[in-house]
Amino acid sequence: MNAQAIGKKNAFVRGGRRVRDTAKSVCGRFTHGSVYTKIAHFIMGFGNLARGQIVKGLLFLAAQALFTVFMILRGGRAVAGFFTLGTRVAHVEIIDGFPVNVAGDNSMLFLLYGVLTFALIAGFIALWSVSVASSYRADCMVHAGKKPSRFSDDVRALLDEKFHVTMLTPAVLGVLVFTALPIVYMVCIAFTDFDSAHPAGVTLFDWIGFAGFKDVFTGVGEVGRMFFPVLLWTLVWAFFATFLNYFAGIIVALLINKKGIRFKWLFRTVFVLTIAVPQFVSLLTMRAMLSYSGPVNNFLLRTGLAQLPVHFFDGKAWVARVAVIAVNLWVGIPYTMLITSGILLNIPAELYEAARMDGAGVMKTFFKITMPYILFVTSPYLITQFIGNINNFNVIYLLSGGMPNTPKGTVAGETDLLVTWLFKLTIENSDFNKGAVVGILTFIVCAVLSLVTYRNTASYKKEDTFQ
């Protein structure tokens, strides 16, 4: 068994031990805790109140009371609505001889309120665990002959030795509220039939399980016919958009930093100005230049290089794909050039001097010293760029808009990436369940690629040294 396999096995073992230790800790608090702690399992804050920690105990008790009231008044209905997604259909009733439109249940809101309620329940369980742990900690202090900490002591600790908890808590809560919850909501939508045929607030939609994912692998519907072709083009695009920019940027950086080149500051300034111009402005400008009646086609016609105007984005698929990759070079090379320039300036000159003394030529020096050093430092950046290009919405949407259209007449065009296709499915066509399925599968592709590639780079394996 190699070292990597052993490391993975040890990671699983450590994870299992953490789960086991957590379970033992929870059971141990109830078994070995005082009667106050045992009651605190059912009445939050009771153990703290019994030990004289009045403020802390009242806060825990108030949290439990508020949660209980919420679950009685709204939470129970929200949980039930999460599973039913509504039962009342919009209809027309005759009242006093006149037809009246009666609104039905909004399945989208039922789903949203259900997700939020489950998140609140999870937060309450975490707070309950903190309450029990606090009561048990007070027991231990009493048994050790110490006085339980006061509320002011806890506040002082949060501003001193536990200051990291104070600073990280708002950030963690922000990630949970503004990132995790929307993702959970999107994942839930993938298992419903929430699409253009079931608009929210007009008709009810329902749970359909894995039907959307099944369509992908059976070739049924829009998603089934186009997912793998779009995925293939997305990976091809990401490969060329990443590595062409990367190696072209390295070459430009080497040329600019070569000894004897004058006005280096001017060349660097030109590339920095390219970055300073907003990307969408550059992309829209290039789209206008490459349009059917744009200056590029006028130049080709006047010089005789073309007999008819070239359809760069709405003609042949391969022409449009080459065009977007070429334009992306103009957008992406300056970033790699600037990063590589900084790395080149930090490569020890002694390495090159020793190589020359050993008789190494320019190419051997480049492949044995320069490239290994650059790759070691920029491997995480390279992986990030590759994943970023998989989700590169701006370049494709602003340049080609996904055109040309496919012969199959689908929503996805020949240059659409997974992310631009997802945008069309949701924003333009209101097929939110199909968009959610594409979003989940895109996340899986990105996560697998980034984790596998990063774990196999020298930056990960030799993060403490460079040899």
Disulfide bonds with the S-S distance in Angstrom:
none
